[in-house]
Amino acid sequence: MKQSILAVDDEPHMLRLLERIITEKTQYHIKTVNNSLEVPAILDEGNFDLIITDLKMPGMDGIDILKHVREHERSEEVIIMTAFGSLESAIEALQQGVFDYITKPFKKEQIIFTVDRALRWQAIRKEASRLGRIFDGEPYESARKAFDGEYVRRLGERCRQGKAAMIERSGLTEKFIADAEREE
């Protein structure tokens, strides 16, 4: 599944620019909104992996959006962009847990690099959380079945040639693989 981005800016031309950069230069999905007051409702409708937001906007500003994400214990990373950068706003954003703080105007390579870095970090965090849930599973039999399923899933990703390659590489039986796949 494609990772997704929510871009928030009160300037429509900035949203079009971000949409064009993301669509043309990455494999990510992007949704844009120019009214920051719509952000809580949009977040209630679904999950994003990343939010790119302007700092200064009417209604909710970028810090308000960042605080909303953190207060509601959401998983999205947040990048704040601003043409009015100051040391104070950067410190506040960092204290609230912003992923990065970018000043406008920015180079398209900078935004692509920052977005890629944020989304790679997001994917690593999600994977670590998923694996943590497997290792925290109780009773042991439940955790072992989850581990078996994860092992077989990853084995399948490495062995694109099919079950025979999975069996040969791992030494597992066809029945074990089938049972583990059912448990996932």
C-alpha positions as CSV (number, residue, x, y, z in Angstrom):
1,M,0.0,0.0,0.0
2,K,1.3,3.5,-0.9
3,Q,2.3,5.7,1.9
4,S,0.1,8.8,2.1
5,I,0.7,12.5,2.8
6,L,-1.7,15.2,3.9
7,A,-0.5,18.7,2.8
8,V,-2.0,21.7,4.5
9,D,-1.4,25.3,3.3
10,D,-3.7,28.3,3.0
11,E,-1.9,29.2,-0.3
12,P,-3.4,27.1,-3.2
13,H,-0.3,27.6,-5.4
14,M,1.9,26.0,-2.7
15,L,-0.4,23.1,-2.5
16,R,-0.4,22.6,-6.3
17,L,3.5,22.8,-6.2
18,L,3.7,20.2,-3.4
19,E,1.2,18.0,-5.2
20,R,3.1,18.2,-8.5
21,I,6.5,17.5,-6.8
22,I,5.1,14.5,-4.8
23,T,3.1,13.1,-7.7
24,E,5.8,13.4,-10.4
25,K,8.9,12.5,-8.3
26,T,7.7,9.9,-5.7
27,Q,5.5,6.9,-5.4
28,Y,3.5,8.5,-2.5
29,H,-0.2,9.5,-2.5
30,I,-0.9,13.1,-1.5
31,K,-4.1,14.8,-0.4
32,T,-4.2,18.6,-0.1
33,V,-6.4,20.9,2.0
34,N,-6.2,24.7,2.1
35,N,-8.4,25.2,5.2
36,S,-6.5,24.1,8.3
37,L,-9.8,23.9,10.3
38,E,-10.7,20.8,8.2
39,V,-7.6,18.9,9.3
40,P,-9.1,17.2,12.5
41,A,-12.1,15.9,10.5
42,I,-9.9,14.7,7.7
43,L,-7.7,12.9,10.3
44,D,-10.7,11.3,11.9
45,E,-11.7,9.8,8.5
46,G,-8.4,8.1,8.0
47,N,-4.7,7.7,8.6
48,F,-1.8,9.4,6.9
49,D,1.8,8.6,7.2
50,L,3.0,12.2,7.0
51,I,1.5,15.7,7.3
52,I,3.3,18.6,5.6
53,T,1.9,21.9,7.0
54,D,2.5,25.6,6.7
55,L,3.4,27.3,10.0
56,K,1.4,30.5,9.6
57,M,-2.3,30.0,8.6
58,P,-5.6,31.3,9.7
59,G,-7.5,29.0,12.0
60,M,-5.1,26.3,13.0
61,D,-1.5,27.0,12.4
62,G,1.2,24.4,11.9
63,I,2.0,24.2,15.6
64,D,-1.7,23.7,16.4
65,I,-1.8,20.8,13.9
66,L,1.3,19.3,15.3
67,K,-0.1,19.6,18.9
68,H,-3.4,18.0,17.7
69,V,-1.5,15.0,16.2
70,R,0.6,14.5,19.4
71,E,-2.3,15.1,21.9
72,H,-4.5,12.5,20.0
73,E,-1.5,10.1,20.0
74,R,-1.6,9.8,16.2
75,S,1.2,8.1,14.3
76,E,1.7,10.7,11.5
77,E,5.1,12.4,11.3
78,V,4.8,16.2,10.8
79,I,7.0,18.5,8.6
80,I,6.4,22.2,9.1
81,M,7.2,24.7,6.3
82,T,7.4,28.4,6.7
83,A,8.4,31.6,5.0
84,F,8.6,33.2,8.4
85,G,11.0,31.0,10.2
86,S,12.3,32.1,13.6
87,L,14.4,30.5,16.2
88,E,11.5,30.6,18.6
89,S,9.0,28.8,16.3
90,A,11.7,26.2,15.3
91,I,12.3,25.5,19.0
92,E,8.6,25.2,19.8
93,A,8.1,22.9,16.8
94,L,11.0,20.7,18.0
95,Q,9.7,20.6,21.5
96,Q,6.3,19.4,20.2
97,G,8.0,16.6,18.2
98,V,8.1,17.9,14.6
99,F,10.0,15.6,12.2
100,D,11.6,18.6,10.3
101,Y,11.2,22.3,9.9
102,I,11.7,23.6,6.3
103,T,12.0,27.3,5.3
104,K,10.4,28.5,2.1
105,P,11.4,28.9,-0.6
106,F,12.7,25.3,-0.7
107,K,14.3,23.4,-3.5
108,K,12.3,20.5,-4.8
109,E,15.2,18.1,-4.0
110,Q,15.0,19.2,-0.4
111,I,11.3,18.5,0.0
112,I,11.7,15.1,-1.8
113,F,14.7,14.2,0.5
114,T,12.9,15.3,3.6
115,V,9.6,13.5,2.7
116,D,11.5,10.3,1.8
117,R,13.4,10.4,5.1
118,A,10.2,11.0,7.1
119,L,8.3,8.2,5.4
120,R,11.2,5.7,5.7
121,W,11.3,6.6,9.4
122,Q,7.6,6.2,9.6
123,A,7.8,2.7,8.0
124,I,10.5,1.7,10.4
125,R,8.4,2.8,13.4
126,K,5.4,0.9,12.2
127,E,7.4,-2.3,11.6
128,A,9.0,-2.0,15.1
129,S,5.6,-1.6,16.6
130,R,4.2,-4.6,14.8
131,L,7.1,-6.7,15.8
132,G,6.9,-5.5,19.3
133,R,3.2,-6.7,19.5
134,I,4.4,-10.1,18.3
135,F,7.0,-10.4,21.0
136,D,4.6,-9.1,23.6
137,G,2.0,-11.7,22.7
138,E,0.8,-14.0,25.5
139,P,0.4,-16.8,26.0
140,Y,3.5,-18.1,24.4
141,E,1.7,-20.3,21.9
142,S,-0.1,-17.2,20.5
143,A,3.2,-15.3,20.2
144,R,4.9,-18.3,18.6
145,K,2.1,-18.6,16.0
146,A,2.4,-14.8,15.2
147,F,6.2,-15.2,14.9
148,D,5.8,-18.2,12.6
149,G,3.4,-16.2,10.4
150,E,5.8,-13.2,10.3
151,Y,8.7,-15.5,9.4
152,V,6.8,-17.1,6.6
153,R,5.6,-13.8,5.3
154,R,9.1,-12.4,5.1
155,L,10.4,-15.7,3.6
156,G,7.8,-15.3,0.9
157,E,9.0,-11.8,0.1
158,R,12.6,-13.1,-0.3
159,C,11.5,-16.2,-2.3
160,R,9.5,-14.8,-5.1
161,Q,9.8,-18.1,-7.0
162,G,7.1,-19.8,-4.9
163,K,6.6,-22.3,-2.2
164,A,9.2,-24.8,-3.5
165,A,11.9,-22.1,-3.1
166,M,10.6,-21.3,0.3
167,I,10.8,-24.9,1.3
168,E,14.3,-25.4,-0.1
169,R,15.6,-22.2,1.4
170,S,14.2,-22.6,4.9
171,G,14.0,-26.3,5.4
172,L,10.3,-25.9,6.5
173,T,7.6,-28.3,5.4
174,E,4.9,-27.3,3.0
175,K,2.3,-27.9,5.8
176,F,4.2,-25.6,8.2
177,I,4.2,-22.8,5.6
178,A,0.5,-23.3,4.8
179,D,-0.4,-23.4,8.6
180,A,1.7,-20.2,9.2
181,E,0.1,-18.4,6.3
182,R,-3.4,-19.3,7.7
183,E,-2.5,-17.9,11.1
184,E,-1.5,-14.4,9.8
